[in-house]
């Protein structure tokens, strides 16, 4: 009999694995609807949808393994170290490029929040981080300045919206699939690239080599690293995760100092 493995669980959603089946439990039906629709539209490998009965979505496991995860393997710095060859990371970059060049879905995703709304959210979050003593004021102030570069006009692309390295599976040097599409939609392509390389800055050149363009603004990617980390720290603490672990969000923020 297969055991039930809790992959991730918090107050918003949970993912369980039973054998070769993943069960995603989400009380927000809209997120499940978006996930299924996004996977059907994305021109990249995605898991097979086995069945759906809200609030549960069942998908098949993908072959291969992820390139790593935020914070591990790590040297204890934001540049980290990671599994997978340079060719595998380049293949991931090429896969991301195919997604970004696909026809736009008709809805806006997490990576498509307006600069005005995002700036207001960021300023409020920075104030809370300092007020509650979660992070030193100078660390927050410095990264807020860095993050400003992300708040600029951008051309909409088909974005994943939560493209952590743990969501991309590879076998050898080939991408076998991308999971967790509930935040997908129209958005800023550089948000996806920054999310994918967060905490693994040493792999950015490999990813961009596969992505295949010379006009990437590296300052914007660095800005998204700071912005995403600033917005994540308090949420992670409140949901039982540790952003202070080596190579995780706080180390990413420190690397900007």
Beta strands, then each sheet from edge to edge (+ up, - down):
strand 1: 4-9
strand 2: 13-18
strand 3: 21-26
strand 4: 49-53
strand 5: 56-60
strand 6: 65-66
strand 7: 156-159
strand 8: 168-171
strand 9: 174-178
strand 10: 185-188
sheet 1: 1+ 2- 3+ 5- 4+
sheet 2: 6+ 8- 9+
sheet 3: 7+ 10-
end
